[in-house]
Amino acid sequence: MSDTGSKSKGLAWVAAAIAVAAGAALALPYAAKHVPWRVEQWMAGLLGGGPPAHVCTGRTEPRARELLRGLVTRLYPLLDGDAELPITIDVIAGKTVNAYATLGGHIYVFDGLLQQAQSPAELAGVLAHEIEHVRNRHIIQGVAVNLLTLGALKIVLPGNREAEAQIAYMLLTLKFSRQEENEADTRGLARLQAARVDTAGFRDFFARLAKKSSPPEIVSNHPASESRAELAARYSGHRVEPLLDDAGWAALKAICA
């Protein structure tokens, strides 16, 4: 075979390999979205990704945990199919103004974000957004794609502390596409509406933080506040019922005290 023929054949194999890799990368998020929930929960136990700080239990406010549970119950389970994907929501210590969802339906809210929230409706707006990341399987999709960049072998090597640290960091800092963020916003607002929660809380929380000179990560990686305000307006005008009274809200905010 001539050198020209060998080179052409080699280039064809390279092109085929690239095409297969590209196809796999495009198909992976779709396939991941259909991973059974029990498998995602198993992966959560395998990969970790738990809270980076201790879970707040309301030592000085014994009813804080129950108040949080009641607020969450207004939001979830609520819609068709929710019961098939059980979730847990906890407040964790730390001044970071952020909340994040991880594998297996675990959502963590930093106390820093709780302190920034000015009403139960604002907190509910953040929770509804994170719930929809879980509900629409954005977490497992993001993890599947990111694990390719970490290297599949790293998760099967026993005692690989470096790999474990990388995976934990990846779960904590998982980024979503603009489409996924918009989906979480839209469906989160629909959830608030169904729960009879004022969607102005969602609008006000993100708009206020966006005005800071250094917006926290939960704002900087999400759609512009103007777009969110317009979206929230489409989900307003429904009957609203209060989540907590003033005393209950003050007790919940003291959950990490």
Secondary structure, DSSP 8 states (H G I E B T S, - for coil): --HHHHHHHHHHHHHHHHHHHHHHHHHHHHHHHTS-HHHHHHHHHHH----SS-B---SS-TTHHHHHHHHHHHHSS-STTGGGS--EEEEES-S---EEEETTTEEEEEHHHHHH--SHHHHHHHHHHHHHHHHTTHHHHHHHHHHHHH-GGGGTSTT-HHHHHHHHHHHHT----HHHHHHHHHHHHHHHHHTT--THHHHHHHHHHHTSSS--HHHHTS--HHHHHHHHHHT-SS----S--HHHHHHHHTTT-
